[in-house]
Amino acid sequence: MFITTSAFTAQAVEFANSVERLVLVDGKRLADLMIDNEVGVTLRPVRVPKLDTDYFDEE
């Protein structure tokens, strides 16, 4: 397994595909794995306001 916080070159991906059981983990996948498994991160709810358009309807 090779892990980077950046990205792999096309040549690195091609090489990894030619080697059995070699896994590449780039920065995006690493962040996704950390979030999914709650490793080194704290999940918290976020409130996103939504405009109530009915409030502004003219009669």
C-alpha distance matrix in Angstrom:
0.0 3.8 6.5 10.1 13.4 14.8 14.1 12.7 15.5 16.7 16.1 12.3 12.2 14.6 12.8 9.5 12.2 13.8 11.1 11.1 8.2 5.6 4.7 5.9 7.4 10.7 13.5 15.4 12.8 12.0 15.8 16.4 14.1 15.9 19.2 18.8 18.0 20.4 18.1 19.7 22.0 25.5 26.7 30.3 32.8 34.0 37.5 38.1 41.8 43.3 46.7 49.4 51.2 54.0 55.0 56.0 57.8 61.3 64.1
3.8 0.0 3.8 6.8 10.4 11.5 11.0 9.7 12.6 14.5 14.0 10.2 10.8 13.7 12.0 9.4 12.7 14.4 12.4 13.4 11.2 7.8 6.4 5.0 6.2 8.4 11.1 13.6 11.9 10.9 14.5 15.9 14.3 15.7 19.0 19.3 18.8 20.7 18.2 19.1 21.4 25.0 26.4 29.8 32.3 33.2 36.7 37.1 40.8 42.3 45.6 48.5 50.2 53.2 54.1 54.8 56.7 60.2 63.1
6.5 3.8 0.0 3.8 6.9 8.8 9.2 9.3 12.8 15.2 15.5 11.9 12.3 15.7 14.7 12.2 15.1 17.4 15.8 16.6 14.1 10.9 8.5 6.1 4.7 6.0 7.8 10.6 9.4 7.7 11.1 13.0 11.8 12.7 16.0 16.8 16.5 17.9 15.4 15.9 18.0 21.7 23.1 26.5 29.0 29.8 33.3 33.8 37.4 39.1 42.4 45.4 47.2 50.1 50.9 51.7 53.7 57.1 60.1
10.1 6.8 3.8 0.0 3.8 5.2 6.6 7.7 11.2 14.2 15.0 11.8 12.6 16.2 15.7 13.8 16.7 19.2 18.1 19.4 17.3 13.9 11.4 8.2 6.4 5.1 5.8 9.4 9.5 8.0 10.6 13.1 12.9 13.4 16.3 17.8 18.0 18.7 16.4 16.1 17.9 21.5 23.0 26.1 28.5 28.9 32.3 32.5 36.0 37.8 40.8 44.0 45.7 48.9 49.5 50.0 52.2 55.5 58.6
13.4 10.4 6.9 3.8 0.0 3.8 6.9 9.5 12.9 16.0 17.4 14.6 15.1 18.8 18.9 17.1 19.6 22.4 21.5 22.7 20.5 17.3 14.4 11.0 8.4 5.8 3.8 7.6 9.0 7.2 8.5 11.7 12.3 12.1 14.5 16.7 17.1 17.3 15.2 14.3 15.5 19.1 20.5 23.4 25.7 25.8 29.2 29.3 32.8 34.7 37.7 41.0 42.7 45.9 46.4 46.8 49.1 52.4 55.6
14.8 11.5 8.8 5.2 3.8 0.0 3.8 7.0 9.9 13.1 14.8 12.7 13.3 16.8 17.4 16.2 18.6 21.3 21.1 22.8 21.1 17.6 14.9 11.2 9.3 5.9 4.9 7.9 10.0 9.6 10.8 13.4 14.6 15.0 17.0 19.0 20.0 20.4 18.6 17.8 18.6 22.0 23.0 25.6 27.6 27.3 30.4 30.1 33.5 35.1 37.8 41.2 42.6 45.9 46.5 46.7 48.9 52.1 55.3
14.1 11.0 9.2 6.6 6.9 3.8 0.0 3.8 6.7 9.5 11.6 9.7 9.8 13.4 14.4 13.4 15.4 18.3 18.5 20.4 19.2 15.8 13.2 9.4 8.5 5.2 6.3 8.3 9.8 10.6 12.3 14.1 15.3 16.6 18.4 19.8 21.1 22.1 20.6 20.4 21.1 24.4 25.0 27.7 29.4 29.0 32.0 31.4 34.7 36.0 38.7 42.0 43.2 46.5 47.4 47.5 49.4 52.6 55.7
12.7 9.7 9.3 7.7 9.5 7.0 3.8 0.0 3.8 6.5 8.0 5.9 6.5 9.9 10.7 10.1 12.3 14.9 15.3 17.6 16.9 13.3 11.5 8.0 8.6 6.7 9.3 11.2 11.7 12.7 15.1 16.4 17.1 18.8 20.9 21.8 22.9 24.3 22.7 22.9 23.9 27.3 28.0 30.8 32.6 32.4 35.4 34.8 38.1 39.3 42.0 45.2 46.3 49.5 50.6 50.7 52.5 55.7 58.8
15.5 12.6 12.8 11.2 12.9 9.9 6.7 3.8 0.0 3.8 5.3 5.2 6.4 8.6 9.9 10.7 12.5 14.5 15.7 18.5 18.6 15.1 14.0 10.9 12.2 10.4 12.8 14.4 15.1 16.4 18.6 19.8 20.7 22.5 24.5 25.3 26.6 28.0 26.5 26.6 27.5 30.9 31.4 34.2 35.7 35.3 38.2 37.3 40.5 41.4 43.9 47.2 48.0 51.3 52.5 52.4 54.0 57.1 60.2
16.7 14.5 15.2 14.2 16.0 13.1 9.5 6.5 3.8 0.0 3.8 5.5 5.1 6.1 8.6 9.9 10.6 12.6 14.6 17.4 18.1 15.1 14.3 11.8 13.7 12.4 15.2 16.0 16.3 18.3 20.6 21.2 22.1 24.3 26.1 26.5 28.0 29.8 28.5 29.1 29.8 33.0 33.2 35.9 37.2 36.9 39.5 38.5 41.6 42.2 44.7 47.7 48.4 51.7 53.1 52.9 54.3 57.4 60.4
16.1 14.0 15.5 15.0 17.4 14.8 11.6 8.0 5.3 3.8 0.0 3.8 5.5 5.0 6.1 8.6 9.9 10.7 12.6 16.0 17.1 14.0 14.2 12.2 14.8 14.2 17.2 18.6 18.5 20.0 22.7 23.5 23.9 26.1 28.2 28.5 29.6 31.5 29.9 30.5 31.7 35.0 35.5 38.4 40.0 39.8 42.6 41.8 45.0 45.7 48.3 51.3 52.1 55.3 56.7 56.6 58.0 61.1 64.2
12.3 10.2 11.9 11.8 14.6 12.7 9.7 5.9 5.2 5.5 3.8 0.0 3.8 5.4 5.1 6.1 8.6 9.9 10.8 13.8 14.3 10.9 10.8 8.7 11.5 11.3 14.6 16.3 15.9 16.9 19.9 20.8 20.8 22.9 25.3 25.6 26.4 28.3 26.6 27.2 28.6 32.1 32.8 35.8 37.6 37.7 40.7 40.2 43.5 44.5 47.2 50.3 51.3 54.5 55.8 55.9 57.5 60.7 63.7
12.2 10.8 12.3 12.6 15.1 13.3 9.8 6.5 6.4 5.1 5.5 3.8 0.0 3.8 5.4 5.1 6.2 8.7 10.1 12.6 12.9 10.0 9.4 7.6 10.4 10.5 14.1 15.0 14.1 15.9 18.8 19.0 19.2 21.8 23.8 23.7 24.8 27.1 25.7 26.8 27.8 31.1 31.4 34.4 35.9 36.1 39.0 38.3 41.6 42.4 45.2 48.1 49.0 52.1 53.6 53.8 55.2 58.4 61.3
14.6 13.7 15.7 16.2 18.8 16.8 13.4 9.9 8.6 6.1 5.0 5.4 3.8 0.0 3.8 5.5 5.2 6.5 9.1 12.0 13.5 11.2 11.6 10.8 13.9 14.3 17.9 18.6 17.7 19.6 22.5 22.5 22.6 25.3 27.4 27.0 28.1 30.5 29.3 30.4 31.5 34.8 35.0 38.0 39.4 39.5 42.4 41.6 44.8 45.4 48.1 50.9 51.7 54.8 56.4 56.5 57.7 60.9 63.8
12.8 12.0 14.7 15.7 18.9 17.4 14.4 10.7 9.9 8.6 6.1 5.1 5.4 3.8 0.0 3.8 5.4 5.2 6.6 10.1 11.7 9.2 10.7 10.3 13.9 14.9 18.5 19.9 18.6 19.9 23.2 23.5 23.0 25.5 28.0 27.7 28.3 30.7 29.0 30.2 31.7 35.2 35.7 38.9 40.6 41.0 44.0 43.5 46.9 47.7 50.5 53.4 54.4 57.4 58.9 59.1 60.5 63.8 66.7
9.5 9.4 12.2 13.8 17.1 16.2 13.4 10.1 10.7 9.9 8.6 6.1 5.1 5.5 3.8 0.0 3.8 5.3 5.2 7.8 8.5 5.8 6.9 7.2 10.9 12.6 16.4 17.6 15.8 17.0 20.4 20.5 19.7 22.3 24.8 24.3 24.8 27.3 25.8 27.2 28.8 32.1 32.6 35.9 37.7 38.3 41.4 41.1 44.6 45.5 48.5 51.2 52.4 55.3 56.8 57.3 58.7 62.0 64.8
12.2 12.7 15.1 16.7 19.6 18.6 15.4 12.3 12.5 10.6 9.9 8.6 6.2 5.2 5.4 3.8 0.0 3.8 5.6 7.4 8.9 7.5 8.5 9.4 12.9 14.6 18.3 18.8 16.8 18.7 21.9 21.4 20.7 23.8 25.9 24.9 25.7 28.6 27.5 29.2 30.4 33.6 33.7 36.9 38.4 39.0 41.9 41.4 44.8 45.4 48.3 50.9 51.9 54.8 56.5 56.9 58.1 61.4 64.1
13.8 14.4 17.4 19.2 22.4 21.3 18.3 14.9 14.5 12.6 10.7 9.9 8.7 6.5 5.2 5.3 3.8 0.0 3.8 6.6 9.4 8.7 10.9 12.2 15.9 17.7 21.5 22.3 20.3 21.9 25.3 24.9 24.0 27.0 29.3 28.3 28.8 31.7 30.4 32.1 33.6 36.8 37.1 40.4 42.0 42.6 45.6 45.2 48.6 49.1 52.1 54.7 55.7 58.5 60.3 60.7 61.8 65.2 67.8
11.1 12.4 15.8 18.1 21.5 21.1 18.5 15.3 15.7 14.6 12.6 10.8 10.1 9.1 6.6 5.2 5.6 3.8 0.0 3.8 6.5 5.9 9.1 11.1 14.8 17.2 21.0 22.1 19.8 20.7 24.4 24.1 22.7 25.5 28.1 27.1 27.1 30.0 28.4 30.3 32.1 35.4 35.9 39.4 41.2 42.2 45.3 45.2 48.7 49.5 52.6 55.3 56.5 59.3 60.9 61.5 62.8 66.2 68.9
11.1 13.4 16.6 19.4 22.7 22.8 20.4 17.6 18.5 17.4 16.0 13.8 12.6 12.0 10.1 7.8 7.4 6.6 3.8 0.0 3.8 5.7 8.8 11.9 15.3 18.2 21.9 22.6 19.8 20.8 24.4 23.7 21.9 24.8 27.4 25.9 25.7 28.9 27.5 29.8 31.5 34.7 35.1 38.6 40.4 41.6 44.8 44.9 48.4 49.2 52.4 54.9 56.2 58.8 60.5 61.3 62.5 66.0 68.6
8.2 11.2 14.1 17.3 20.5 21.1 19.2 16.9 18.6 18.1 17.1 14.3 12.9 13.5 11.7 8.5 8.9 9.4 6.5 3.8 0.0 3.8 6.3 9.9 12.8 16.2 19.6 20.4 17.3 17.9 21.5 20.8 18.6 21.5 24.1 22.5 22.1 25.3 23.9 26.3 28.1 31.2 31.7 35.3 37.2 38.6 41.9 42.2 45.8 46.8 50.1 52.5 54.1 56.6 58.2 59.1 60.5 64.0 66.6
5.6 7.8 10.9 13.9 17.3 17.6 15.8 13.3 15.1 15.1 14.0 10.9 10.0 11.2 9.2 5.8 7.5 8.7 5.9 5.7 3.8 0.0 3.8 6.8 10.0 13.1 16.6 17.8 15.1 15.6 19.3 19.2 17.3 19.9 22.7 21.7 21.5 24.3 22.6 24.6 26.5 29.8 30.4 34.0 36.1 37.2 40.5 40.7 44.3 45.4 48.7 51.3 52.8 55.5 56.9 57.8 59.3 62.8 65.4
4.7 6.4 8.5 11.4 14.4 14.9 13.2 11.5 14.0 14.3 14.2 10.8 9.4 11.6 10.7 6.9 8.5 10.9 9.1 8.8 6.3 3.8 0.0 3.8 6.5 9.9 13.3 14.2 11.4 11.9 15.6 15.4 13.7 16.4 19.1 18.2 18.2 21.0 19.5 21.4 23.1 26.3 26.9 30.4 32.4 33.4 36.7 36.9 40.6 41.7 45.0 47.6 49.2 51.9 53.2 54.1 55.6 59.1 61.8
5.9 5.0 6.1 8.2 11.0 11.2 9.4 8.0 10.9 11.8 12.2 8.7 7.6 10.8 10.3 7.2 9.4 12.2 11.1 11.9 9.9 6.8 3.8 0.0 3.8 6.4 10.0 11.3 9.2 9.8 13.4 13.8 12.8 15.2 17.9 17.7 18.1 20.4 18.7 20.1 21.6 25.0 25.6 28.9 30.9 31.7 34.9 35.0 38.5 39.7 42.9 45.7 47.2 50.1 51.3 52.0 53.7 57.1 60.0
7.4 6.2 4.7 6.4 8.4 9.3 8.5 8.6 12.2 13.7 14.8 11.5 10.4 13.9 13.9 10.9 12.9 15.9 14.8 15.3 12.8 10.0 6.5 3.8 0.0 3.8 6.8 8.1 5.8 6.0 9.6 10.3 9.5 11.6 14.3 14.4 15.0 16.9 15.4 16.6 17.9 21.3 21.9 25.2 27.3 28.0 31.4 31.5 35.1 36.5 39.7 42.6 44.2 47.2 48.2 49.0 50.8 54.2 57.1
10.7 8.4 6.0 5.1 5.8 5.9 5.2 6.7 10.4 12.4 14.2 11.3 10.5 14.3 14.9 12.6 14.6 17.7 17.2 18.2 16.2 13.1 9.9 6.4 3.8 0.0 3.8 5.6 5.4 6.0 8.6 10.0 10.5 12.1 14.3 15.2 16.3 17.6 16.2 16.7 17.5 20.9 21.5 24.5 26.5 26.7 29.9 29.8 33.3 34.7 37.8 40.8 42.3 45.4 46.4 46.9 48.8 52.2 55.2
13.5 11.1 7.8 5.8 3.8 4.9 6.3 9.3 12.8 15.2 17.2 14.6 14.1 17.9 18.5 16.4 18.3 21.5 21.0 21.9 19.6 16.6 13.3 10.0 6.8 3.8 0.0 3.8 5.5 5.0 6.1 8.6 9.8 10.4 12.3 14.1 15.3 15.8 14.4 14.3 14.8 18.1 18.8 21.7 23.7 23.7 27.0 27.0 30.5 32.1 35.2 38.3 40.0 43.1 43.8 44.3 46.4 49.8 52.9
15.4 13.6 10.6 9.4 7.6 7.9 8.3 11.2 14.4 16.0 18.6 16.3 15.0 18.6 19.9 17.6 18.8 22.3 22.1 22.6 20.4 17.8 14.2 11.3 8.1 5.6 3.8 0.0 3.8 5.4 5.2 6.2 8.6 9.9 10.6 12.2 14.2 15.0 14.5 14.8 14.4 17.3 17.3 19.9 21.4 21.4 24.5 24.2 27.7 29.1 32.2 35.2 36.8 39.9 40.8 41.3 43.3 46.7 49.7
12.8 11.9 9.4 9.5 9.0 10.0 9.8 11.7 15.1 16.3 18.5 15.9 14.1 17.7 18.6 15.8 16.8 20.3 19.8 19.8 17.3 15.1 11.4 9.2 5.8 5.4 5.5 3.8 0.0 3.8 5.4 5.0 6.1 8.5 9.8 10.3 12.0 13.7 13.2 14.4 14.5 17.4 17.3 20.4 22.0 22.6 25.8 25.8 29.4 30.7 34.0 36.8 38.5 41.3 42.4 43.2 45.0 48.5 51.3
12.0 10.9 7.7 8.0 7.2 9.6 10.6 12.7 16.4 18.3 20.0 16.9 15.9 19.6 19.9 17.0 18.7 21.9 20.7 20.8 17.9 15.6 11.9 9.8 6.0 6.0 5.0 5.4 3.8 0.0 3.8 5.4 5.1 6.1 8.6 9.9 10.6 11.7 10.3 11.2 12.0 15.3 16.0 19.3 21.6 22.4 25.9 26.4 30.1 31.8 35.1 38.0 40.0 42.8 43.6 44.5 46.6 50.1 52.9
15.8 14.5 11.1 10.6 8.5 10.8 12.3 15.1 18.6 20.6 22.7 19.9 18.8 22.5 23.2 20.4 21.9 25.3 24.4 24.4 21.5 19.3 15.6 13.4 9.6 8.6 6.1 5.2 5.4 3.8 0.0 3.8 5.4 5.0 6.2 8.5 9.9 10.1 9.4 9.7 9.4 12.4 12.9 16.0 18.1 18.7 22.2 22.7 26.4 28.3 31.6 34.6 36.6 39.5 40.1 41.1 43.2 46.7 49.6
16.4 15.9 13.0 13.1 11.7 13.4 14.1 16.4 19.8 21.2 23.5 20.8 19.0 22.5 23.5 20.5 21.4 24.9 24.1 23.7 20.8 19.2 15.4 13.8 10.3 10.0 8.6 6.2 5.0 5.4 3.8 0.0 3.8 5.4 5.2 6.0 8.5 9.6 10.2 11.6 10.7 13.0 12.5 15.6 17.2 18.1 21.4 21.8 25.5 27.0 30.5 33.1 35.1 37.9 38.8 39.9 41.8 45.4 48.1
14.1 14.3 11.8 12.9 12.3 14.6 15.3 17.1 20.7 22.1 23.9 20.8 19.2 22.6 23.0 19.7 20.7 24.0 22.7 21.9 18.6 17.3 13.7 12.8 9.5 10.5 9.8 8.6 6.1 5.1 5.4 3.8 0.0 3.8 5.5 5.1 6.0 8.1 8.1 10.4 10.5 13.1 13.2 16.7 18.8 20.3 23.7 24.6 28.4 30.0 33.5 36.1 38.2 40.8 41.7 43.0 44.9 48.5 51.2
15.9 15.7 12.7 13.4 12.1 15.0 16.6 18.8 22.5 24.3 26.1 22.9 21.8 25.3 25.5 22.3 23.8 27.0 25.5 24.8 21.5 19.9 16.4 15.2 11.6 12.1 10.4 9.9 8.5 6.1 5.0 5.4 3.8 0.0 3.8 5.6 5.3 5.5 4.8 6.6 6.9 9.9 10.8 14.4 17.0 18.6 22.3 23.5 27.4 29.4 33.0 35.6 38.0 40.5 41.1 42.5 44.7 48.3 51.0
19.2 19.0 16.0 16.3 14.5 17.0 18.4 20.9 24.5 26.1 28.2 25.3 23.8 27.4 28.0 24.8 25.9 29.3 28.1 27.4 24.1 22.7 19.1 17.9 14.3 14.3 12.3 10.6 9.8 8.6 6.2 5.2 5.5 3.8 0.0 3.8 5.5 4.9 6.6 8.1 6.4 8.2 7.8 11.3 13.5 15.1 18.7 20.0 23.8 25.8 29.4 31.9 34.4 36.9 37.4 38.9 41.1 44.7 47.3
18.8 19.3 16.8 17.8 16.7 19.0 19.8 21.8 25.3 26.5 28.5 25.6 23.7 27.0 27.7 24.3 24.9 28.3 27.1 25.9 22.5 21.7 18.2 17.7 14.4 15.2 14.1 12.2 10.3 9.9 8.5 6.0 5.1 5.6 3.8 0.0 3.8 5.7 8.0 10.7 9.5 10.8 9.8 13.1 14.9 16.9 20.3 21.5 25.2 26.8 30.5 32.7 35.1 37.4 38.3 39.9 41.8 45.5 47.9
18.0 18.8 16.5 18.0 17.1 20.0 21.1 22.9 26.6 28.0 29.6 26.4 24.8 28.1 28.3 24.8 25.7 28.8 27.1 25.7 22.1 21.5 18.2 18.1 15.0 16.3 15.3 14.2 12.0 10.6 9.9 8.5 6.0 5.3 5.5 3.8 0.0 3.8 5.5 9.0 8.9 10.4 10.4 14.1 16.5 18.9 22.4 24.1 27.8 29.7 33.5 35.6 38.2 40.4 41.1 42.9 44.9 48.6 51.0
20.4 20.7 17.9 18.7 17.3 20.4 22.1 24.3 28.0 29.8 31.5 28.3 27.1 30.5 30.7 27.3 28.6 31.7 30.0 28.9 25.3 24.3 21.0 20.4 16.9 17.6 15.8 15.0 13.7 11.7 10.1 9.6 8.1 5.5 4.9 5.7 3.8 0.0 3.8 6.4 5.5 6.6 7.4 11.1 14.0 16.6 20.2 22.2 25.9 28.2 31.9 34.2 37.0 39.2 39.5 41.4 43.6 47.2 49.7
18.1 18.2 15.4 16.4 15.2 18.6 20.6 22.7 26.5 28.5 29.9 26.6 25.7 29.3 29.0 25.8 27.5 30.4 28.4 27.5 23.9 22.6 19.5 18.7 15.4 16.2 14.4 14.5 13.2 10.3 9.4 10.2 8.1 4.8 6.6 8.0 5.5 3.8 0.0 3.8 5.5 8.1 10.2 13.8 17.1 19.3 23.0 25.0 28.7 31.2 34.8 37.2 40.0 42.3 42.6 44.2 46.6 50.2 52.8
19.7 19.1 15.9 16.1 14.3 17.8 20.4 22.9 26.6 29.1 30.5 27.2 26.8 30.4 30.2 27.2 29.2 32.1 30.3 29.8 26.3 24.6 21.4 20.1 16.6 16.7 14.3 14.8 14.4 11.2 9.7 11.6 10.4 6.6 8.1 10.7 9.0 6.4 3.8 0.0 3.8 7.0 10.1 13.3 16.8 18.6 22.4 24.4 28.1 30.8 34.3 36.9 39.7 42.2 42.2 43.7 46.3 49.8 52.5
22.0 21.4 18.0 17.9 15.5 18.6 21.1 23.9 27.5 29.8 31.7 28.6 27.8 31.5 31.7 28.8 30.4 33.6 32.1 31.5 28.1 26.5 23.1 21.6 17.9 17.5 14.8 14.4 14.5 12.0 9.4 10.7 10.5 6.9 6.4 9.5 8.9 5.5 5.5 3.8 0.0 3.8 6.5 9.7 13.1 14.8 18.6 20.6 24.3 27.0 30.5 33.2 36.0 38.4 38.4 39.9 42.5 46.0 48.8
25.5 25.0 21.7 21.5 19.1 22.0 24.4 27.3 30.9 33.0 35.0 32.1 31.1 34.8 35.2 32.1 33.6 36.8 35.4 34.7 31.2 29.8 26.3 25.0 21.3 20.9 18.1 17.3 17.4 15.3 12.4 13.0 13.1 9.9 8.2 10.8 10.4 6.6 8.1 7.0 3.8 0.0 3.8 6.4 10.1 12.3 16.0 18.5 22.0 24.9 28.4 30.8 33.9 36.1 35.9 37.7 40.3 43.9 46.5
26.7 26.4 23.1 23.0 20.5 23.0 25.0 28.0 31.4 33.2 35.5 32.8 31.4 35.0 35.7 32.6 33.7 37.1 35.9 35.1 31.7 30.4 26.9 25.6 21.9 21.5 18.8 17.3 17.3 16.0 12.9 12.5 13.2 10.8 7.8 9.8 10.4 7.4 10.2 10.1 6.5 3.8 0.0 3.8 7.0 9.5 13.1 15.6 19.1 21.8 25.4 27.7 30.7 32.8 32.9 34.7 37.2 40.8 43.3
30.3 29.8 26.5 26.1 23.4 25.6 27.7 30.8 34.2 35.9 38.4 35.8 34.4 38.0 38.9 35.9 36.9 40.4 39.4 38.6 35.3 34.0 30.4 28.9 25.2 24.5 21.7 19.9 20.4 19.3 16.0 15.6 16.7 14.4 11.3 13.1 14.1 11.1 13.8 13.3 9.7 6.4 3.8 0.0 3.8 6.5 9.9 12.8 16.2 19.1 22.6 24.8 28.0 30.0 29.7 31.7 34.3 37.9 40.4
32.8 32.3 29.0 28.5 25.7 27.6 29.4 32.6 35.7 37.2 40.0 37.6 35.9 39.4 40.6 37.7 38.4 42.0 41.2 40.4 37.2 36.1 32.4 30.9 27.3 26.5 23.7 21.4 22.0 21.6 18.1 17.2 18.8 17.0 13.5 14.9 16.5 14.0 17.1 16.8 13.1 10.1 7.0 3.8 0.0 3.8 6.7 9.7 12.9 15.6 19.2 21.2 24.4 26.3 26.2 28.3 30.8 34.3 36.7
34.0 33.2 29.8 28.9 25.8 27.3 29.0 32.4 35.3 36.9 39.8 37.7 36.1 39.5 41.0 38.3 39.0 42.6 42.2 41.6 38.6 37.2 33.4 31.7 28.0 26.7 23.7 21.4 22.6 22.4 18.7 18.1 20.3 18.6 15.1 16.9 18.9 16.6 19.3 18.6 14.8 12.3 9.5 6.5 3.8 0.0 3.8 6.4 9.8 12.7 16.2 18.6 21.7 23.9 23.6 25.4 28.1 31.6 34.2
37.5 36.7 33.3 32.3 29.2 30.4 32.0 35.4 38.2 39.5 42.6 40.7 39.0 42.4 44.0 41.4 41.9 45.6 45.3 44.8 41.9 40.5 36.7 34.9 31.4 29.9 27.0 24.5 25.8 25.9 22.2 21.4 23.7 22.3 18.7 20.3 22.4 20.2 23.0 22.4 18.6 16.0 13.1 9.9 6.7 3.8 0.0 3.8 6.4 9.5 12.8 15.0 18.3 20.4 19.9 21.8 24.5 28.0 30.6
38.1 37.1 33.8 32.5 29.3 30.1 31.4 34.8 37.3 38.5 41.8 40.2 38.3 41.6 43.5 41.1 41.4 45.2 45.2 44.9 42.2 40.7 36.9 35.0 31.5 29.8 27.0 24.2 25.8 26.4 22.7 21.8 24.6 23.5 20.0 21.5 24.1 22.2 25.0 24.4 20.6 18.5 15.6 12.8 9.7 6.4 3.8 0.0 3.8 6.5 9.9 12.6 15.5 18.0 17.9 19.3 21.9 25.4 28.2
41.8 40.8 37.4 36.0 32.8 33.5 34.7 38.1 40.5 41.6 45.0 43.5 41.6 44.8 46.9 44.6 44.8 48.6 48.7 48.4 45.8 44.3 40.6 38.5 35.1 33.3 30.5 27.7 29.4 30.1 26.4 25.5 28.4 27.4 23.8 25.2 27.8 25.9 28.7 28.1 24.3 22.0 19.1 16.2 12.9 9.8 6.4 3.8 0.0 3.8 6.6 9.2 12.3 14.7 14.2 15.7 18.5 21.9 24.7
43.3 42.3 39.1 37.8 34.7 35.1 36.0 39.3 41.4 42.2 45.7 44.5 42.4 45.4 47.7 45.5 45.4 49.1 49.5 49.2 46.8 45.4 41.7 39.7 36.5 34.7 32.1 29.1 30.7 31.8 28.3 27.0 30.0 29.4 25.8 26.8 29.7 28.2 31.2 30.8 27.0 24.9 21.8 19.1 15.6 12.7 9.5 6.5 3.8 0.0 3.8 6.3 9.0 11.6 11.8 13.2 15.5 19.1 21.8
46.7 45.6 42.4 40.8 37.7 37.8 38.7 42.0 43.9 44.7 48.3 47.2 45.2 48.1 50.5 48.5 48.3 52.1 52.6 52.4 50.1 48.7 45.0 42.9 39.7 37.8 35.2 32.2 34.0 35.1 31.6 30.5 33.5 33.0 29.4 30.5 33.5 31.9 34.8 34.3 30.5 28.4 25.4 22.6 19.2 16.2 12.8 9.9 6.6 3.8 0.0 3.8 5.8 8.9 8.7 9.5 12.1 15.5 18.4
49.4 48.5 45.4 44.0 41.0 41.2 42.0 45.2 47.2 47.7 51.3 50.3 48.1 50.9 53.4 51.2 50.9 54.7 55.3 54.9 52.5 51.3 47.6 45.7 42.6 40.8 38.3 35.2 36.8 38.0 34.6 33.1 36.1 35.6 31.9 32.7 35.6 34.2 37.2 36.9 33.2 30.8 27.7 24.8 21.2 18.6 15.0 12.6 9.2 6.3 3.8 0.0 3.8 5.5 5.7 7.6 9.6 13.2 15.6
51.2 50.2 47.2 45.7 42.7 42.6 43.2 46.3 48.0 48.4 52.1 51.3 49.0 51.7 54.4 52.4 51.9 55.7 56.5 56.2 54.1 52.8 49.2 47.2 44.2 42.3 40.0 36.8 38.5 40.0 36.6 35.1 38.2 38.0 34.4 35.1 38.2 37.0 40.0 39.7 36.0 33.9 30.7 28.0 24.4 21.7 18.3 15.5 12.3 9.0 5.8 3.8 0.0 3.8 5.3 5.5 6.7 10.3 13.0
54.0 53.2 50.1 48.9 45.9 45.9 46.5 49.5 51.3 51.7 55.3 54.5 52.1 54.8 57.4 55.3 54.8 58.5 59.3 58.8 56.6 55.5 51.9 50.1 47.2 45.4 43.1 39.9 41.3 42.8 39.5 37.9 40.8 40.5 36.9 37.4 40.4 39.2 42.3 42.2 38.4 36.1 32.8 30.0 26.3 23.9 20.4 18.0 14.7 11.6 8.9 5.5 3.8 0.0 3.8 5.4 5.2 8.9 10.6
55.0 54.1 50.9 49.5 46.4 46.5 47.4 50.6 52.5 53.1 56.7 55.8 53.6 56.4 58.9 56.8 56.5 60.3 60.9 60.5 58.2 56.9 53.2 51.3 48.2 46.4 43.8 40.8 42.4 43.6 40.1 38.8 41.7 41.1 37.4 38.3 41.1 39.5 42.6 42.2 38.4 35.9 32.9 29.7 26.2 23.6 19.9 17.9 14.2 11.8 8.7 5.7 5.3 3.8 0.0 3.8 5.8 8.7 10.8
56.0 54.8 51.7 50.0 46.8 46.7 47.5 50.7 52.4 52.9 56.6 55.9 53.8 56.5 59.1 57.3 56.9 60.7 61.5 61.3 59.1 57.8 54.1 52.0 49.0 46.9 44.3 41.3 43.2 44.5 41.1 39.9 43.0 42.5 38.9 39.9 42.9 41.4 44.2 43.7 39.9 37.7 34.7 31.7 28.3 25.4 21.8 19.3 15.7 13.2 9.5 7.6 5.5 5.4 3.8 0.0 3.8 6.3 9.4
57.8 56.7 53.7 52.2 49.1 48.9 49.4 52.5 54.0 54.3 58.0 57.5 55.2 57.7 60.5 58.7 58.1 61.8 62.8 62.5 60.5 59.3 55.6 53.7 50.8 48.8 46.4 43.3 45.0 46.6 43.2 41.8 44.9 44.7 41.1 41.8 44.9 43.6 46.6 46.3 42.5 40.3 37.2 34.3 30.8 28.1 24.5 21.9 18.5 15.5 12.1 9.6 6.7 5.2 5.8 3.8 0.0 3.8 6.5
61.3 60.2 57.1 55.5 52.4 52.1 52.6 55.7 57.1 57.4 61.1 60.7 58.4 60.9 63.8 62.0 61.4 65.2 66.2 66.0 64.0 62.8 59.1 57.1 54.2 52.2 49.8 46.7 48.5 50.1 46.7 45.4 48.5 48.3 44.7 45.5 48.6 47.2 50.2 49.8 46.0 43.9 40.8 37.9 34.3 31.6 28.0 25.4 21.9 19.1 15.5 13.2 10.3 8.9 8.7 6.3 3.8 0.0 3.8
64.1 63.1 60.1 58.6 55.6 55.3 55.7 58.8 60.2 60.4 64.2 63.7 61.3 63.8 66.7 64.8 64.1 67.8 68.9 68.6 66.6 65.4 61.8 60.0 57.1 55.2 52.9 49.7 51.3 52.9 49.6 48.1 51.2 51.0 47.3 47.9 51.0 49.7 52.8 52.5 48.8 46.5 43.3 40.4 36.7 34.2 30.6 28.2 24.7 21.8 18.4 15.6 13.0 10.6 10.8 9.4 6.5 3.8 0.0
